[in-house]
Amino acid sequence: MPELKRGYLYAGAAYGLWGLFPLYWKLLQPSSAFEILAHRMVWSMVLAAIVLLALRRIRGVRALLRNRRTTIALVTAGVFITLNWGTYIYGVNTDRVVEAALGYFLNPLVTVLMGVLVLGERLRRLQWAAVVTGAVALTVLTIDYGHLPWIALILGFSFGFYGLIKKKTNVPAAEGLFAETAVVTVPALVFLVYLQAAGTGTFATISWQHSLLLAAGGIVTAVPLLFFAGAASRLPMSALGMGQYIAPSIQFVIGVALFNEPMSTARWIGFGIVWLALVMFSVDALHKSRKRDSILILEPAAAPATGTRDQ
Protein backbone atom coordinates (compact mmCIF):
# COMPACT_ATOMS: atom_id res chain seq x y z
CA MET A 1 0.00 0.00 0.00
CA PRO A 2 1.42 3.46 -0.91
CA GLU A 3 2.55 5.47 2.11
CA LEU A 4 0.27 8.41 1.24
CA LYS A 5 -2.81 6.18 1.16
CA ARG A 6 -1.73 4.56 4.41
CA GLY A 7 -1.40 8.04 5.91
CA TYR A 8 -4.97 8.94 4.96
CA LEU A 9 -6.23 5.67 6.47
CA TYR A 10 -4.38 6.39 9.71
CA ALA A 11 -5.73 9.95 9.81
CA GLY A 12 -9.28 8.74 9.16
CA ALA A 13 -8.95 6.18 11.95
CA ALA A 14 -7.58 8.75 14.41
CA TYR A 15 -10.16 11.45 13.73
CA GLY A 16 -12.97 8.89 13.51
CA LEU A 17 -12.12 7.36 16.89
CA TRP A 18 -11.85 10.79 18.49
CA GLY A 19 -15.25 11.62 17.04
CA LEU A 20 -16.80 8.56 18.71
CA PHE A 21 -15.44 9.42 22.17
CA PRO A 22 -18.83 10.67 23.51
CA LEU A 23 -20.28 7.20 23.04
CA TYR A 24 -17.50 5.65 25.09
CA TRP A 25 -17.49 8.10 27.99
CA LYS A 26 -21.27 7.78 28.29
CA LEU A 27 -20.82 4.05 28.84
CA LEU A 28 -18.83 4.78 32.02
CA GLN A 29 -21.71 6.34 33.92
CA PRO A 30 -22.48 6.36 36.86
CA SER A 31 -18.76 7.01 37.45
CA SER A 32 -18.11 10.71 37.99
CA ALA A 33 -16.07 12.72 35.49
CA PHE A 34 -13.22 12.99 38.02
CA GLU A 35 -13.10 9.24 38.60
CA ILE A 36 -13.14 8.53 34.86
CA LEU A 37 -10.37 11.09 34.31
CA ALA A 38 -8.22 9.57 37.08
CA HIS A 39 -8.58 6.09 35.58
CA ARG A 40 -7.82 7.46 32.13
CA MET A 41 -4.59 9.08 33.31
CA VAL A 42 -3.38 6.03 35.25
CA TRP A 43 -4.17 3.42 32.60
CA SER A 44 -2.83 5.63 29.80
CA MET A 45 0.47 5.89 31.65
CA VAL A 46 0.57 2.12 32.21
CA LEU A 47 -0.12 1.40 28.54
CA ALA A 48 2.45 3.95 27.35
CA ALA A 49 5.04 2.38 29.68
CA ILE A 50 4.29 -1.08 28.24
CA VAL A 51 4.68 0.24 24.68
CA LEU A 52 7.98 1.94 25.52
CA LEU A 53 9.32 -1.16 27.23
CA ALA A 54 8.26 -3.36 24.30
CA LEU A 55 9.98 -1.01 21.84
CA ARG A 56 12.99 -0.61 24.17
CA ARG A 57 12.54 3.16 24.16
CA ILE A 58 12.25 3.80 27.90
CA ARG A 59 15.75 5.28 27.85
CA GLY A 60 14.40 7.96 25.54
CA VAL A 61 12.14 9.19 28.35
CA ARG A 62 15.10 9.37 30.72
CA ALA A 63 17.01 11.39 28.15
CA LEU A 64 14.09 13.80 27.77
CA LEU A 65 13.77 14.29 31.52
CA ARG A 66 17.46 15.17 31.86
CA ASN A 67 16.70 18.37 29.96
CA ARG A 68 15.20 20.83 32.45
CA ARG A 69 13.34 22.89 29.85
CA THR A 70 11.83 19.78 28.25
CA THR A 71 10.79 18.47 31.66
CA ILE A 72 9.04 21.74 32.54
CA ALA A 73 7.35 21.75 29.13
CA LEU A 74 6.10 18.16 29.55
CA VAL A 75 4.81 18.87 33.07
CA THR A 76 2.95 21.93 31.74
CA ALA A 77 1.60 19.91 28.82
CA GLY A 78 0.41 17.27 31.30
CA VAL A 79 -1.52 19.90 33.26
CA PHE A 80 -3.20 21.28 30.11
CA ILE A 81 -4.14 17.87 28.71
CA THR A 82 -5.54 16.84 32.10
CA LEU A 83 -7.68 19.97 32.14
CA ASN A 84 -8.77 19.25 28.56
CA TRP A 85 -9.65 15.60 29.15
CA GLY A 86 -11.45 16.31 32.41
CA THR A 87 -13.52 19.12 30.94
CA TYR A 88 -14.47 17.02 27.93
CA ILE A 89 -15.57 14.04 30.02
CA TYR A 90 -17.57 16.39 32.26
CA GLY A 91 -19.22 17.92 29.19
CA VAL A 92 -20.20 14.54 27.78
CA ASN A 93 -21.55 13.20 31.07
CA THR A 94 -23.60 16.34 31.74
CA ASP A 95 -25.29 16.14 28.30
CA ARG A 96 -23.30 18.98 26.72
CA VAL A 97 -21.68 17.11 23.84
CA VAL A 98 -22.62 19.86 21.36
CA GLU A 99 -20.88 22.52 23.46
CA ALA A 100 -17.84 20.24 23.78
CA ALA A 101 -17.77 19.84 19.99
CA LEU A 102 -17.88 23.63 19.71
CA GLY A 103 -14.60 23.79 21.64
CA TYR A 104 -12.81 21.73 19.01
CA PHE A 105 -14.44 23.69 16.17
CA LEU A 106 -13.05 26.85 17.77
CA ASN A 107 -9.60 25.34 18.34
CA PRO A 108 -8.10 26.32 14.93
CA LEU A 109 -9.19 29.93 15.49
CA VAL A 110 -7.85 29.85 19.06
CA THR A 111 -4.53 28.50 17.76
CA VAL A 112 -4.24 31.32 15.22
CA LEU A 113 -5.09 33.91 17.87
CA MET A 114 -2.49 32.42 20.24
CA GLY A 115 0.08 32.73 17.47
CA VAL A 116 -0.50 36.49 17.60
CA LEU A 117 -0.67 36.88 21.38
CA VAL A 118 2.07 34.40 22.38
CA LEU A 119 4.41 34.12 19.40
CA GLY A 120 3.96 37.61 17.96
CA GLU A 121 2.88 36.29 14.57
CA ARG A 122 1.10 38.49 12.03
CA LEU A 123 -2.23 37.37 10.65
CA ARG A 124 -3.22 37.61 7.01
CA ARG A 125 -6.47 39.37 6.13
CA LEU A 126 -8.53 36.23 5.77
CA GLN A 127 -7.21 34.92 9.07
CA TRP A 128 -8.28 38.14 10.80
CA ALA A 129 -11.68 37.84 9.14
CA ALA A 130 -11.99 34.26 10.44
CA VAL A 131 -11.06 35.28 13.99
CA VAL A 132 -13.50 38.21 14.01
CA THR A 133 -16.25 35.99 12.57
CA GLY A 134 -15.53 33.43 15.30
CA ALA A 135 -15.88 36.17 17.92
CA VAL A 136 -19.28 37.12 16.47
CA ALA A 137 -20.34 33.47 16.64
CA LEU A 138 -19.22 33.25 20.25
CA THR A 139 -21.26 36.35 21.08
CA VAL A 140 -24.40 34.86 19.48
CA LEU A 141 -23.93 31.56 21.33
CA THR A 142 -23.28 33.35 24.64
CA ILE A 143 -26.57 35.22 24.29
CA ASP A 144 -28.36 31.97 23.42
CA TYR A 145 -26.83 29.97 26.30
CA GLY A 146 -27.32 32.83 28.75
CA HIS A 147 -23.65 32.54 29.76
CA LEU A 148 -20.26 32.06 28.17
CA PRO A 149 -19.94 28.54 26.71
CA TRP A 150 -17.17 27.86 29.22
CA ILE A 151 -16.78 24.18 28.37
CA ALA A 152 -16.06 25.07 24.75
CA LEU A 153 -13.66 27.86 25.74
CA ILE A 154 -11.70 25.70 28.20
CA LEU A 155 -11.44 22.91 25.63
CA GLY A 156 -10.35 25.26 22.86
CA PHE A 157 -7.73 27.15 24.87
CA SER A 158 -6.38 24.18 26.87
CA PHE A 159 -5.85 22.17 23.69
CA GLY A 160 -4.41 25.26 21.99
CA PHE A 161 -1.79 25.71 24.71
CA TYR A 162 -1.13 21.96 24.74
CA GLY A 163 -0.54 22.00 20.98
CA LEU A 164 1.77 25.00 21.29
CA ILE A 165 3.90 23.21 23.89
CA LYS A 166 3.97 19.99 21.84
CA LYS A 167 5.07 21.93 18.78
CA LYS A 168 7.99 23.43 20.67
CA THR A 169 9.11 20.19 22.35
CA ASN A 170 8.53 17.85 19.36
CA VAL A 171 8.41 14.72 21.56
CA PRO A 172 7.34 11.35 19.99
CA ALA A 173 3.78 10.17 20.71
CA ALA A 174 4.48 7.28 23.10
CA GLU A 175 7.14 9.15 25.10
CA GLY A 176 4.92 12.23 25.26
CA LEU A 177 1.86 10.30 26.45
CA PHE A 178 3.90 8.56 29.16
CA ALA A 179 5.50 11.76 30.46
CA GLU A 180 2.32 13.82 30.37
CA THR A 181 0.21 11.22 32.17
CA ALA A 182 2.98 10.35 34.64
CA VAL A 183 2.81 13.97 35.86
CA VAL A 184 -0.63 13.39 37.40
CA THR A 185 -0.54 9.63 38.00
CA VAL A 186 0.34 9.88 41.71
CA PRO A 187 -2.48 12.34 42.60
CA ALA A 188 -4.84 10.32 40.37
CA LEU A 189 -3.94 7.11 42.22
CA VAL A 190 -4.37 8.80 45.61
CA PHE A 191 -7.80 10.06 44.52
CA LEU A 192 -8.86 6.59 43.32
CA VAL A 193 -7.69 4.94 46.55
CA TYR A 194 -9.63 7.54 48.53
CA LEU A 195 -12.80 6.85 46.51
CA GLN A 196 -12.52 3.10 47.03
CA ALA A 197 -11.81 3.52 50.77
CA ALA A 198 -14.78 5.87 51.13
CA GLY A 199 -17.03 3.40 49.35
CA THR A 200 -17.89 5.85 46.55
CA GLY A 201 -15.58 4.43 43.89
CA THR A 202 -17.17 2.43 41.08
CA PHE A 203 -14.17 0.28 40.11
CA ALA A 204 -14.85 -3.40 40.94
CA THR A 205 -18.14 -2.46 42.62
CA ILE A 206 -20.65 -2.29 39.74
CA SER A 207 -19.66 -5.08 37.35
CA TRP A 208 -16.55 -6.57 35.77
CA GLN A 209 -17.64 -5.06 32.44
CA HIS A 210 -17.73 -1.58 33.94
CA SER A 211 -14.30 -2.06 35.53
CA LEU A 212 -12.91 -3.30 32.23
CA LEU A 213 -14.28 -0.22 30.45
CA LEU A 214 -12.64 2.08 33.02
CA ALA A 215 -9.29 0.35 32.57
CA ALA A 216 -9.67 0.34 28.77
CA GLY A 217 -9.65 4.14 28.87
CA GLY A 218 -5.88 3.87 28.45
CA ILE A 219 -6.24 1.93 25.21
CA VAL A 220 -8.98 4.25 23.97
CA THR A 221 -6.65 7.19 24.61
CA ALA A 222 -3.48 5.70 23.14
CA VAL A 223 -4.76 4.06 19.94
CA PRO A 224 -5.94 7.22 18.12
CA LEU A 225 -2.77 9.03 19.22
CA LEU A 226 -0.64 6.31 17.64
CA PHE A 227 -2.77 6.41 14.47
CA PHE A 228 -2.32 10.18 14.35
CA ALA A 229 1.44 9.85 14.78
CA GLY A 230 1.47 7.46 11.82
CA ALA A 231 -0.58 9.90 9.75
CA ALA A 232 1.56 12.91 10.69
CA SER A 233 4.69 11.23 9.37
CA ARG A 234 3.08 10.47 5.99
CA LEU A 235 0.71 13.36 5.18
CA PRO A 236 1.27 17.05 4.40
CA MET A 237 0.20 19.47 7.12
CA SER A 238 -2.60 20.82 4.91
CA ALA A 239 -4.25 17.38 4.83
CA LEU A 240 -3.92 16.98 8.60
CA GLY A 241 -5.34 20.48 9.08
CA MET A 242 -8.44 19.76 7.02
CA GLY A 243 -8.98 16.49 8.87
CA GLN A 244 -9.21 18.18 12.26
CA TYR A 245 -12.85 19.07 11.59
CA ILE A 246 -13.89 15.42 11.27
CA ALA A 247 -13.91 14.62 15.00
CA PRO A 248 -16.01 17.61 16.21
CA SER A 249 -18.39 17.09 13.27
CA ILE A 250 -19.02 13.50 14.35
CA GLN A 251 -19.39 14.64 17.97
CA PHE A 252 -21.87 17.33 16.94
CA VAL A 253 -24.01 14.80 15.05
CA ILE A 254 -23.91 12.41 18.03
CA GLY A 255 -24.98 15.19 20.40
CA VAL A 256 -27.88 16.33 18.22
CA ALA A 257 -29.07 13.09 16.60
CA LEU A 258 -28.33 10.43 19.25
CA PHE A 259 -28.42 12.33 22.54
CA ASN A 260 -31.17 14.76 21.45
CA GLU A 261 -29.45 17.82 22.86
CA PRO A 262 -31.47 21.01 22.25
CA MET A 263 -30.58 23.20 19.27
CA SER A 264 -32.48 26.49 19.19
CA THR A 265 -32.61 28.67 16.08
CA ALA A 266 -30.07 31.06 17.61
CA ARG A 267 -27.77 28.13 18.36
CA TRP A 268 -27.94 26.93 14.76
CA ILE A 269 -27.13 30.47 13.63
CA GLY A 270 -24.18 30.62 16.04
CA PHE A 271 -22.77 27.32 14.80
CA GLY A 272 -23.37 28.41 11.22
CA ILE A 273 -21.23 31.50 11.81
CA VAL A 274 -18.53 29.29 13.38
CA TRP A 275 -18.54 27.07 10.30
CA LEU A 276 -18.28 30.17 8.08
CA ALA A 277 -15.20 31.25 10.06
CA LEU A 278 -13.70 27.77 9.57
CA VAL A 279 -14.32 27.99 5.81
CA MET A 280 -12.38 31.27 5.75
CA PHE A 281 -9.59 29.71 7.80
CA SER A 282 -9.44 26.65 5.54
CA VAL A 283 -9.40 28.69 2.32
CA ASP A 284 -6.51 30.74 3.68
CA ALA A 285 -4.61 27.61 4.77
CA LEU A 286 -5.08 25.94 1.39
CA HIS A 287 -3.96 29.08 -0.44
CA LYS A 288 -0.83 29.27 1.70
CA SER A 289 -0.12 25.56 1.19
CA ARG A 290 -0.46 25.81 -2.60
CA LYS A 291 1.74 28.91 -2.68
CA ARG A 292 4.42 27.11 -0.65
CA ASP A 293 4.22 24.05 -2.93
CA SER A 294 4.60 26.28 -5.99
CA ILE A 295 7.75 27.82 -4.53
CA LEU A 296 9.19 24.36 -3.83
CA ILE A 297 8.48 23.28 -7.42
CA LEU A 298 10.03 26.41 -8.92
CA GLU A 299 13.16 26.46 -6.78
CA PRO A 300 14.85 23.39 -8.37
CA ALA A 301 14.23 24.86 -11.82
CA ALA A 302 15.78 28.16 -10.78
CA ALA A 303 18.96 26.57 -9.43
CA PRO A 304 20.59 25.70 -12.79
CA ALA A 305 20.00 29.22 -14.07
CA THR A 306 21.78 30.65 -11.04
CA GLY A 307 24.64 28.22 -11.55
CA THR A 308 24.98 29.20 -15.23
CA ARG A 309 25.23 32.87 -14.32
CA ASP A 310 27.91 32.10 -11.74
CA GLN A 311 29.98 30.35 -14.38
N, C-alpha and C positions, 0 to 999 in steps of 0.2 A: 504494500500500500504506500503511495507517495506520502512524504512527510507532511506536505501542506494539507492533504485530505485528512491525515491522522490528527493534525492540529485542530482542524475544524470539528472533528468528532470529539476530541478531548474538551474543547471549549463548549460545545453543545451539552456534553455530559455535566461539566462543572456548573454552567449557568442553569441548566435544567434541574439539577439536584438542589441548588440553592433556591430555586423558585418553589420547590416542593416542601421546603422547610416548615411552613405553617402546619401542614398535615402531620408532620412528625411531632412537633412540639405539643400539638393538641392531644396527641395520644398519651402524653405523660401526665395529664391531669389525673388525680387531684394534687399532684406535687406542686409546690409553689414555684414561682419563677426563680427564686433564690436557690432553692434546692436543686432544681434542674440545672441552673448555671454552675453550681458547685460541682455536680457530677460531671458536667460537660468539661470543665477545666481539668479535673483530676484524671478522667479517662482519656482525654485528648493527650495529656502529658504522658500517660502510661503507653498509649499506642505509639506516639512519636518516639519515645525511648526505645520501644521494641524495634521500630523501623530503623532507627539509627544504629542499634546494636547489630541487627541483621545485615545492614549494609557496611558495617564496620566504620561508621562515620561519627562515633561518639567523641572522638578526639577533636573533630572539627568544632564541636560545641565548646570544648575546653579552650581551644585556640581563640574562639570568638570572645569568650568571657575574660580572657587575659587583657583584652583591649578595653580600657575604662570607658571610653566614649561609646563603643559598641554596646557594652553592658548597660550603660545608662539608657541608651536608645531602646534596647530590647525591653528593659524594665518599663519604660514609658509606653512602648507599644503594647506591652502586656496589660497595662492599666486601661488604655483606650479600647483594646479589643474586648476586655472584660466588660467595660461599660457598654460597648456596642452589643455584645451578645446578650447581656442581662436585660437591656432595654428592649431588644427585639423579642426575647422570650416573654417578657412581661406584656408587650403589645399583643402578641399572638394570644396569650392565655387570658387577656382581658377583652377579647373580641375587637381588637383594633388593628387587624391585619392590613386594612386599606391605608391607615395612617402610617404603619410601618413601611409599607411599599412606597409611600410618598417620600420617606427618608432616603431611599435608595434611588428614586427618580431625581431627587434634588442633589444627590451626591456629586455628579459631574459639575454642576454649577457651583457647589460649595468648594470643590477642588480648584476650579478656576479662580474663584474669589480669594481663596487662601494663597494662591500663587501671587496675587497682587499684595495682600496684606502681610504675608510672611516672607516671601522670597523676593518681593519688589519687582515682580514681572509686570510687563505692560500688556494690556488686553487689546486685541483688535476690535474693530467696530462691531462686528457681528457677535463677538463674545460679550461685549458690553451690553448689546441689545438683549442677549440671552439672559444675562444676569439680572437686568432691570425687569424683563418679562417674568422671570422667576420670582422676583420680589413682589410684583403685582399679584401673581398667583398666590403667594403666601399670604398677602393681605386679604384676598378674597376668601381663602380657606380659614383664616383666623376669624373673620367676621362670621362665617358659617358655623364653625365649631363653637364660637363664643369664647375662645381662648387660643393662645398660640398652640399650634400642633407640636407640642414639646417632644413627643416620641419621635416624630419625623426629624425634628431639628437635632436632637441628640444623636440619632442614628447617622444623619448626614454629616455632622461635624466630627463625631468620634471616629467614623470610618475615614473621613477626609484627613484628619491628623494621623491616623494609623497608616494610611497610604503614603503620606508625606515622609513619615519616619522610615517605612519599609523601603521607599525609593532611595533614601539617603544611605541606609545600611546595606541594602542589596544582599540580604542573607537568604540562603536556599530554603525551600518550603519546609522540609522536615526539621531542620535545625531551628528555624524561626518559630515553628509551632511549639517545639519542645521548650525553648527558652521563654517564650511569651506565656505559656501556660504554667511553667514551673514557677514563675514569679508569684502566682496566686494559689499554688497548689496547697501550701501549708495552711493558710487561712481557710481555704475551701474545705480541707480535711477536718480542721478544728470545728468548723460550722456543721459539717455532716455528722461528726461524732456527737456534738451537742444535741442535734436534732434527734438522733437515735436514742441518746440517753434520756432526753426529755419525753420520749414517746411520741413525738410529732413527725419523725422522719417516715418516709414512705418506702424506703429501700428495704426489701425483704419482709415487708409487713402487709402488702396488698396481694401480690401474686408474683410467681417467678417470672411471668411474662413482663410484668411492669418493671421489675428489677433489671431484667435483661435489656429492656428498652432504655432505661436510665444509663446503664453501662455502655450501651451501643452508641450513646451520644458522641463518644470519642471517634468511633468509626465514621459516623455521619458527618462529623466535623472535618476529619482528615481526608476522606476520599475525594470530595470536590476540590479541596486545596491541591491535592496531588494531580488531579486532572487538569486544573488550571495551570499548574507549573509546567505540565507537559505541553499545554497549548501555547503558553507564553514563549517557550523556546522554539516554536515552529511557525507562529503566525506573526504578521506585521502588527504593530500597535494599533493601526487604524481598525483592523478586524476585531481585535480584542475590545477596543473602545466601543464599537457598535454593538458588540455582544452583551455589554453590561446592562442593557435595557431589558434583556430577556427575563432575568430573574424577577425584578419588581413587576414586570408585566404579568408573569404567571401568578405571583403573589396577589396582585390586584384582582385578577379573575377569580382566584380562590376565595378571597375575602368577599367579593360581591356575589358570585354565582353559587358557591358552596356554603359559605357561612352566613349569607344573607345580611351582610352589614349594610346599614342605611346609606343611601347616596341621594342626597337632595339635589335639586336643580343647581343651586349655588355651588355645591361640591363638584358636580360634573363640570361646571364652568371653570372652577379653580383648577381641576386636574387637566382640563383642556388647555388652559393657559400654560401649565407646566409642560405639557407635551409640545406645545408650540415653541417654548424656550429650548427644549431638547432638540427639536428639529433645527433651530438656528445653530445651536452648538454643534450638532452633527454635520451640518453643511459646512460650517467653518473648519471643522476638523478634517473633513474629506478634502476640502480645497487645499488646506495646508499639506496634507499627505501627498496629494497629486503633484503639488508644486515641488515638494522635496524629492519625489521620485523622478520628476522631470530633470531636476538639477543633477541627480545621480546618473541619469542616462546620458546627459550632455557632457558631463565632466570627462569621461574616458575619451570621447571624440575630440575634446578640446586639447587634450594632452599632447598628441602628436604635432599639432600646429604650433604649440608653444616650443616644443623641442626643435622643430624646423627653424623657427626664428632664432633660437639660441645658437644653432649651428651657423 
